[in-house]
């Protein structure tokens, strides 16, 4: 059901917050893939490479937010309401393996997962976890009666059937929110645990307000030891474990549903949701300040300078690699670490969105510091033709996760449909299915009042 939303618009010109009710027939900005809203009419999933097609791999999920492969046969999938589901040999087990007590208002819920294989013995190294397999979950933990809501990361042991031995690893704020919790997790190439949290509607130094409150664990990518949650000792902003900055790898991030690393260079990349404009793809070097709330999109179009940002020692600003002027509500980002779909796709970038159900594809330049965007010299998508040139597939509904499977194929998680789709060579599809799957149909159009913003509450 479409409902009016409270719209929070923070603009650099005034640096003030204006809250007003918006009529439902205008932009209600329901762009977050974690929000409950009326699903769109589904179109057939399609890709524009005739050698590839789309199959429905697993169905029956409820508002899935993230997934992670345990091995060649098993996938853990998170549902926003707190259920952790197991997909085994392509079948969704009927009952959750565990139910997490979560708050689910707006973008809160069970949001992020990462899996790490241990060495089988204890070690002081950052990635040497004693258990054979450790699972990390990010969720908005229900505070119970009178308790404070918190976004927390717990680590669990996977015993082959369920998750046990929960241990609190990272404790983050959740107030006021209730949106901009972000929540993606990953094990980095250095075997540290990375995670991302949005601004939670805070106006502090981490949001580039020089006179705002001190760092408070919002608008950041954190980087910690997966054993105990202590800061990585070489984090870029501080090496003093008593300094909050010591946990941070990056800051100035409005909100994000995409976090990954380049398997070749090991550099971190993310996606970032803009307000009424400027969704981004970013290369995140250590100490990256993404610029929110002063800058979204290219700094040259913002009317601002780097001197207006809060610049901690060790920090730096960099322009996005790509900006959507009219937000698509960009979600996950994935380097396909495989040649199973063809050599041309190997180690290049796929990106999902929420507003259109589109899957985007980009090649990386030779030194892997930018995207190959020959038709976009200004690196800004600002018209329909430029948008169409980046679309690889459509009809997926809101995409919440993208993963390279152990088989080398691309797995696409759809929030509304509750389906894991798999992109495979056309030769693997049933006779007649490949032709249907590879005919690009028009992008799934949404009502004007259901999505046109980089986040649901600006």
Secondary structure, 3 states (H helix, E strand, C coil): CCCCCEEEEECCCCCCEEEEECCCCCCCCCCCCCCCCCCCCCCCCEECCCCEEEEEEECCCCCEEEEEECCCCEEEEEECCCEEEEEECCEECCCCCEECCECCCCCCCEEEEEEEECCCCCCCCCCCCCCCEEEEEEEEECCCCCCCCEEEEEEEEECCCCEEEEEEEEEEECCCCCCCCCCCEEECCCCCEEEEECCCCCCEHHHCCCCCECCCCCCEEEEECCCCCCECCCCCCCCCCCCHHHHEEEECCCCCCEEEECCCCCCEEEEECCCCCCEEEEEECCCEECCCCCCCCCHHHCCCCHHHCCCCCCCEECCCCEEECCCCCEEEEEECCCCCCCHHHCCCEEEEECCCCCEEEECECCCCCCECCCCCCCCEECCHHHHHHCEEEECCCCEEEEEECCCCCEEEEECCCCEEEEEEEHHHCCCCHHHHHCCCCCCCCCCCCCCCCCCCCC
